[in-house]
């Protein structure tokens, strides 16, 4: 089992990976991972290359949502989204929030991503919804994000970015990359013509096959 020190290092590695693979720019994204009854989350406005394990903020998941944390830096401004998902969903132990170009472009259009590609099955339904808009870091945005991601493993945030979840950071990061890839494909297809959308039955068939097909299991 990973130690808390391991998890803190995993968060830093994931933040660096998120920027290296084009999912994010600067310090606008954030990563969280559950460790026992604690949510460890990247600190607010801290350059990833200067981040050290002791800078990771820790928040209690056992009690109510107080916003209290331990650590030298306050947690990411979007901690409410992370905390509520991790507190209330057994299928979420890691979260990636980022502002990748194509997912964010669709979020600016307030356009959900339909079942334009069979890999949409990785997100728990026949679409990835787009939330309504609220100021970043606000309780209202957390409410909208929680509603948009209900029954799903990812969502878009209107005029903002995206959220992807998983059982472990490897799965959450895989979903974030997959979502941005599909967002790019959907965006380009819309520019070329009218995308053909798959049926629920076709997506359900894919979901069954993905269960044993090399998808990170956390």
NORKAJO-V605690 format. One record per pair of residues at least 12 apart in sequence whose C-alpha atoms are under 6 Angstrom apart, sorted by the first residue. I is the first residue (numbers start at 1). J is the second residue. Records with the same first field share a line. If there is no record, write none. Layout:
I=J / J
//
This chain:
8=53
9=53
23=100
24=98 / 99 / 100
27=45 / 47
29=97 / 98
30=42 / 97
31=95 / 96
32=94 / 95
33=93 / 94
34=93
37=61 / 62
38=59 / 60 / 61
39=58 / 59
40=57 / 58
41=56 / 57
42=56
43=56 / 57 / 73 / 74 / 75 / 76
44=75 / 76
55=72
57=70 / 71 / 75
58=70
61=87
77=137
78=137
80=142
81=142
91=167
92=165 / 166 / 167
93=167 / 168
94=165 / 166 / 168 / 169
95=164 / 165 / 172
96=163 / 164
97=162 / 163
98=161 / 162
99=161
102=183 / 184
103=180 / 183
104=161
107=156 / 157 / 158 / 159
108=158 / 159
110=158
112=128 / 129 / 130
113=127 / 128
114=127
115=127 / 197 / 198
116=197
118=203
121=203 / 207
123=152 / 153
124=152
128=155
129=148 / 155
130=155 / 156 / 157
131=144 / 145 / 148 / 157 / 158
132=144 / 158
133=158
153=165
164=176
167=218
168=218
170=218
171=216 / 218
//
